[in-house]
Amino acid sequence: MPTEPALSVEGHRIGMDMKNDENGKASTQPVATEELVKTGQAKPEEATARKPADLSGGASAELPADFAPAYQKLLGEKQELYDRLLRKQAEFDNWRKRTQREREDFSAHAVADLVRALLPVLDGFDRALKHRDQRVPEQFYQGMELIHRELFEVLSRAGLVPVETAGQVFDPHFHQAVETVEAPGARDQEIVEEVQRGYKLKHRLLRPATVKVAAAVRSEKPGTRSGQAAPDRS
């Protein structure tokens, strides 16, 4: 006869067999046998045997005698590695900034050398346009002006700026005086004429401007005429 599946209750299995009663009907009766369910768990007595002998603070695993020195050594090595990491990061940042600055300086020097080499060309255009020959057609000078303007615009985009001289007081950092002249209507040390134009490249002096500077007019003493010395009263 077929049997029903076994029921598991608290780790036991109770077998239920199908039997026929006196009237021939099927009935189920518990089988008087029990089996321990194999669940992979240890028996209660085995689990109890594995527990520590005293759970209320009895003997516990002791640390090795050299645990504290080894721990301090690891802390020291960790701090040393961290310090080395910080130094390496600082060195890398300094290297990156230095290389970036070197690239910028190299580019600036390359541009400065090129622009400085082209300054005589600008000077040639300035002299040709300043001293025009009446026998030369005006269209020729118009073409020169166009070329000069385009060249100067290209150099201006690279950072070229002319040094200001008109109405400025002589500044030895930007001007170079070649002559001192008397100019009654000008201030002392005022630039009265520009001989050669000076240029700056991105606020850095590339070539000083060659200029003529006004000198203070000497005042004559009373009772003297121009060209005569004052009388000796000693």
Long-range contacts (C-beta under 8 A, 24 or more apart in sequence): 1-26, 4-28, 8-37, 11-36, 11-37, 11-39, 12-36, 12-37, 13-37, 108-201, 108-202, 111-158, 111-159, 111-201, 112-201, 112-204, 112-206, 114-158, 115-155, 115-158, 115-159, 115-160, 115-199, 115-201, 115-206, 116-206, 116-207, 118-151, 118-155, 119-199, 119-206, 119-207, 121-151, 122-148, 122-151, 122-152, 122-155, 122-197, 123-196, 123-197, 125-151, 126-197, 158-201, 159-201, 159-202, 160-199, 160-200, 160-201, 160-206, 161-199, 161-200, 161-201, 161-202, 161-203, 162-197, 162-198, 162-199, 162-200, 163-197, 163-198, 163-199, 163-200, 163-205, 163-208, 163-209, 165-191, 165-194, 165-197, 165-198, 165-209, 165-211, 166-191, 166-194, 167-191, 170-211, 170-213, 173-205, 174-198, 174-200, 174-205, 174-208, 174-209, 175-208, 175-209, 175-210, 175-211, 175-213, 176-208, 176-209, 176-210, 176-211, 177-211, 177-212, 177-213, 178-210, 178-211, 178-212, 179-212, 179-213, 180-212, 180-213, 180-214, 180-215, 181-212, 181-213, 181-214, 181-215, 182-214, 182-215, 182-217, 183-214, 183-215, 184-217, 186-214, 187-214, 188-214, 188-215, 188-216, 189-213, 189-214, 189-215, 190-214
